[in-house]
């Protein structure tokens, strides 16, 4: 028994000694490698390996080979240029390789860690010619292009960018988009995963996660963006004076799904404590705005369902569904709109809409309902295009009003019904009112 215990102690001491010796050897090699391997000798061969895995033009100033914590190379003064897309500059980056292929004499990049990258994205203006090239649903050529773009992604198992910044460069110079960003991407033959966290230039906070199967193009994504400064991004995108500008700080949450790049679905939710909408000299304020819904795009149709559309001032509480069919003939009812509203302040909503879009005052529906309060309303209309959608002959509206001003179209000034309280209906250009 004593002999067996001695043998066991000897085996333990031998194992510990071997482990300590191996660690000492690895540490010594880790320290001596930079002295033995010249940076100038390794750089051309390492650049050749990078060019096989990374698209574009890449270069660096210095290089250091490491063994710990895992075999790899640390490079400094990194410059990566993808013509017409972006530039990346970083103080240093660490590239780690798989150990087992390395033993067999092959180099396969496993992990890339980039510290404090500064990314500059080139702003490309889309022309009308470019827009005409877009077709829906995507044809075979477009799908092949998508597969080619995915194939250009760096062939590494794991890519991590820490404490990065992003700038947009255009004719007017550079504009900051984001800072303190962390971007993590993991790739394999079956899945591409991407996560992004950081602070946007408007002091908002963004968290995003996405994944896609590069073979089937099935994917999903989640985006949570808080404290968005809408006017900041509108100015950045070059908001036109003809469009409605929005001054607000919002919260936005998106859930997206794609099936083979043939079907898209987006569940959205947005809210803002207050908003100021302006167009030219017109302006209106909205308090406690909130909306949520789903948008779906297929080869046959585009559909948006808004489950909730509310505001405290002007008082609004509505839901609606909009649908546009792509496969129906032009002369048919390709566009459909269904809406419900209750407890809405028509007077203030109508005034706010006309203040922003003067042309809205010419809509038949707004010509008929000019004020008061809608206790409840249901609207249904169809048409071949937007111009015919709100024509009197196509509108079917039913509801209950309180203190409403309703105008009955006709020759001359028509007929005004003041302080209407009760049920009403508009169908086929005929208005029916039942006073309470």
ZIQUIHU-V272318 format. One record per residue. SS is DSSP state (h for helix, s for strand, l for the rest). PHI is phi as a letter, one per 30 degrees, with the letter a starting at -180 (NA if undefined). D_LAST is the distance of its C-alpha to the last C-alpha in whole Angstrom. Layout:
<<SS PHI D_LAST> <SS PHI D_LAST>>
//
This chain:
<<l NA 105> <h d 107> <h d 107> <h d 104> <h d 102> <h d 105> <h d 104> <h d 100> <h d 100> <h d 102> <h d 99> <h d 97> <h d 99> <h d 100> <h d 96> <h d 95> <h d 98> <h d 97> <h d 93> <h d 94> <h d 97> <h d 94> <h d 92> <h d 94> <h d 95> <h d 92> <h d 91> <h d 95> <h d 94> <h e 90> <h d 92> <h d 95> <h e 93> <h e 92> <h d 96> <h d 97> <l c 94> <l d 94> <h d 91> <h d 92> <h d 93> <h d 90> <h e 87> <h d 88> <h d 88> <h d 85> <h d 83> <h d 84> <h d 82> <h d 79> <h d 79> <h d 79> <h c 76> <l b 74> <l d 73> <l i 73> <s c 76> <s b 77> <s a 80> <l a 81> <l c 84> <s b 85> <s b 85> <s b 86> <s d 87> <s b 86> <l c 86> <l c 84> <l d 82> <l a 82> <l e 84> <s a 82> <s b 83> <s c 81> <s c 81> <s b 80> <s i 79> <s d 77> <s b 76> <s b 73> <s b 72> <s c 70> <l e 70> <l i 67> <l b 65> <s a 66> <s b 69> <s b 70> <s b 72> <s b 73> <s d 76> <s a 77> <s b 76> <s c 77> <s c 78> <s c 79> <s c 80> <l d 80> <h d 83> <h d 84> <h d 84> <h d 86> <h d 89> <l d 89> <l j 89> <l c 86> <l c 84> <l b 80> <s d 77> <s c 75> <s b 74> <s b 73> <s b 72> <s c 72> <s c 72> <l h 69> <l d 69> <s c 68> <s c 66> <s c 65> <s c 63> <s d 63> <l d 60> <l c 60> <l d 58> <l d 56> <l c 57> <h d 55> <h d 58> <h d 57> <h d 54> <h d 55> <h d 57> <l d 54> <l b 53> <l b 51> <l d 52> <l e 55> <l d 58> <h d 61> <h d 63> <h d 60> <h d 60> <h d 64> <h d 63> <h d 61> <h d 64> <h d 67> <h d 65> <h d 64> <h d 68> <l d 69> <l d 68> <l e 70> <l d 72> <l b 72> <l d 71> <s a 69> <s b 69> <s b 68> <s c 67> <s c 67> <s h 66> <s c 65> <s b 63> <s b 62> <s b 62> <s c 60> <s c 63> <s b 62> <l e 63> <l c 62> <s j 64> <s c 63> <s b 60> <s d 59> <s c 57> <s a 58> <s b 60> <s h 62> <s c 61> <s b 62> <s b 62> <s b 63> <s b 64> <s b 66> <s b 67> <l a 68> <l d 68> <l c 65> <l a 63> <s c 62> <s c 61> <s b 60> <s b 58> <s b 58> <s b 57> <s l 57> <s c 56> <s d 54> <l d 55> <l d 52> <l i 53> <l d 51> <s b 52> <s b 52> <s b 53> <s b 53> <s b 54> <s b 55> <s b 57> <s b 58> <l d 60> <l d 62> <l d 63> <l c 60> <l i 58> <l d 55> <s a 54> <s a 52> <s a 51> <s b 49> <s b 49> <s c 47> <s b 47> <s c 46> <s h 46> <s d 46> <s c 46> <h d 44> <h d 46> <h d 49> <h d 49> <h d 47> <h d 50> <h d 52> <l d 51> <l i 51> <l d 47> <l d 47> <l d 45> <l d 43> <l c 42> <l d 39> <s c 41> <s b 40> <s c 42> <s a 41> <s c 43> <s c 41> <s c 42> <s b 42> <s b 43> <s b 44> <s b 45> <s b 47> <s b 48> <s b 51> <s c 52> <l i 55> <l h 53> <l c 51> <s b 48> <s b 47> <s b 44> <s b 43> <s c 41> <s b 40> <s a 38> <s b 38> <s a 37> <s a 37> <s d 37> <s a 36> <s b 36> <s b 37> <s c 36> <s b 38> <s a 39> <l i 41> <l d 40> <s d 36> <s a 36> <s b 33> <s c 33> <s b 32> <s c 32> <s h 32> <s d 32> <s a 33> <s a 33> <s a 34> <s a 35> <s b 37> <s c 39> <s b 41> <s b 44> <l b 46> <l d 48> <l c 45> <s a 42> <s b 40> <s b 37> <s b 35> <s c 33> <s c 31> <s d 30> <s b 29> <s b 28> <s b 27> <s a 28> <l d 27> <s a 27> <l d 25> <l d 23> <s b 23> <s a 23> <s b 24> <s b 26> <s a 27> <s b 30> <s c 32> <s b 35> <s b 38> <s c 40> <l d 44> <l c 45> <l d 42> <l e 44> <l e 43> <l d 40> <l d 38> <l d 35> <l d 37> <s c 35> <s b 31> <s b 29> <s b 26> <s b 24> <s b 21> <s b 20> <s a 17> <s h 17> <s c 19> <s d 19> <h d 19> <h e 20> <h d 23> <h d 24> <h d 24> <h d 26> <h d 28> <h d 29> <h d 30> <h d 32> <h d 34> <l b 34> <h e 33> <h d 33> <h d 30> <h d 28> <h c 29> <l d 27> <h e 25> <h d 22> <h d 22> <h d 22> <h d 19> <s c 17> <s c 19> <s l 17> <s j 15> <s b 14> <s c 14> <s d 13> <s a 14> <s a 16> <s b 18> <s b 21> <s b 24> <s a 26> <s b 30> <s a 33> <l d 37> <l a 37> <h d 35> <h d 34> <h c 33> <h d 30> <l c 27> <l d 28> <l e 25> <l d 26> <l c 27> <l d 23> <s b 21> <s b 18> <s b 15> <s l 12> <s b 9> <s c 9> <s b 9> <s i 11> <s d 12> <s c 14> <s c 15> <s c 18> <s c 18> <l d 22> <l l 24> <l d 27> <l i 28> <l d 25> <l i 23> <s b 19> <s c 17> <s c 13> <s c 13> <s h 11> <s d 8> <s b 6> <s l 4> <s d 7> <s b 10> <s a 14> <s b 17> <s b 20> <l i 23> <l i 22> <s c 20> <s c 16> <s b 13> <s b 9> <s b 6> <s d 4> <l d 0>>
//
